[in-house]
Amino acid sequence: MRKVLGLLAIFVFTLLLASPALAAPGKGKNFVHGIVITVDGTDYYPVGPPDGSGGERDIPGHYWAMAGPNHLLGRHYNTGPFGTPSWWSSDAGNGELLYLVDARIDTWSPEKAGWYAKRGYIHYHELVLTTYVGGLPPPPSELHPTKVVWLKHTARTSFTLDGGPHPELAHNVTQGIDYMFIPIYDMPYP
């Protein structure tokens, strides 16, 4: 009986974490837009516009929580820089939770790129110093010299990804890992 109750508790907890009501921007515990990530003793943001509440940089529509020193959990909503409505998808609702994101901080190499891609981490983002105040893209001197954030986007439902920074990569998304989400895993860094 204890095993059944334990499994039931885990199932209910998992459902609550995935609940759209709890996933709304600003309502998820510890999920923030413009997260500061400390890597090798220095503070960074994921590269993006300075659209956080205090000018913090981030990937548009993304909210993060630290899950470990080199691991983040994310929620990717259908909003763009500075609150641009329905920026990622024209047929998903404005502000809709599109993806759950798993993020790993690591270096880039051809071997790692292949390893990550096989597991759904087909996109990476650079890390920019929190002190950087210029435009996009930042110069190499403002980026972490060797590490990136590897991203795996898992769609919660079906929609068309036809916006964002690369509308030329538009595609239909179905529930599950999106292996077409801006696939740059094989582009060397730095």
C-alpha positions, 0 to 999 in steps of 0.5 A, a space after each residue: 500500500 505504501 508503494 502505491 501511495 508513494 507512486 500516486 504522490 509522485 504522479 500528482 507532483 509531476 502533474 502539478 509541475 506540468 500544470 499550465 496554471 503553475 507554469 504561467 510566467 512569474 507564477 512558477 516557483 523559482 522560475 525567472 526571466 533573466 536568470 544569472 548563471 554563475 559559471 567558473 566563478 563569473 556571472 552570465 546571462 543566456 544571450 538575448 535582449 535586455 528584456 528582463 524586469 531590471 534589464 537582465 538579458 535572456 532568450 525571449 519567452 524563456 523562464 528558468 530555475 537552477 536544477 544544479 550547478 550545470 543544469 537548468 529547467 526552463 519554460 518556453 512561452 509564446 512571447 517575444 522580446 519586451 512582451 511581443 505577443 505570439 512571437 514564436 508561433 502564429 497559431 498557438 495562444 499568446 503567452 501559451 507554454 510551448 515547451 519544457 526545456 532541459 538545459 545543460 552547461 558544457 563545452 562544445 566539441 564535435 563529439 559532444 555535439 553529436 552526443 547532445 544531438 542524439 539526446 535532443 539537445 540540438 540547439 545551444 545558446 551562448 553565455 554573455 557577461 552580466 556586465 555587457 550593455 551593448 547590442 546583439 550579437 555580443 562580441 566574443 570578448 563578452 562571451 564565456 570562452 568555452 562553455 554554452 547552454 545546451 537546450 532540449 525543447 520538449 513540446 507540450 502540444 502541437 503548433 506551428 513554430 513560425 516566428 522567433 529569431 529564425 522564421 525561415 526555420 518554420 516547421 510543424 511541432 508535435 508533442 515531444 522532443 522538437 529535433 527541429 528547434 533551431 538545430 545548430 548543434 554542429 556549428 562550432 563554438 567559439 
